[in-house]
């Protein structure tokens, strides 16, 4: 695998695992105050690549995209906090039972399609398994996106509130997203501890 990063006319720098025949996923990322280009070569094309090397490749990808993911998540959380609605009294009480420290900060926003709209993050999410056309909920710290037709799904809300609690526990975007993405690699989505914890919350509270 090879990761190429360049910006402001600087020559691209390659990181790791040259020579493997892999499909190129390329996107232009507009990150203030500069524009950056990130190229990620995914999908090892050689069957002899060992599973442990593939996991190492994906860990490098996680490290490369984490700052981008955090920036994207913070931007979309601000939109949800501005346009979303707060929890009802019953929902806030449920959030407290789950372990959310600040339920008053949570906002819900019903949307037709769950992001991410960023090509890079959408590609990585699909590759790791946690974003697809079937995604009906996504939590960005205190902002929760719910697909409009599932707005009344209480089990889904409990699941997403469990992720809010996890964000608080891990100290915000960077801590939570790093752990979550790592678990999407090993053992793989949806078998990681964070996702299983959210699933357990569903079963415990509904």
Secondary structure, DSSP 8 states (H G I E B T S, - for coil): --EEEEETT---EEES-TT--EEEEEEEEEETTEEEEEEEEEEE--TTS-HHHHHHHHHHHHHHHHHHHHHHHHHHHHHHHHHSEE--HHHHHHHHHHT-S-GGG-EEEEESS----SHHHHHHHHHHTS-STT--EEEETTEEEEEGGGTT-HHHHHHHHHHHHHHHHHTSHHHHHHHHHHHIIIIITT-SHHHHHHHHHHHHH-
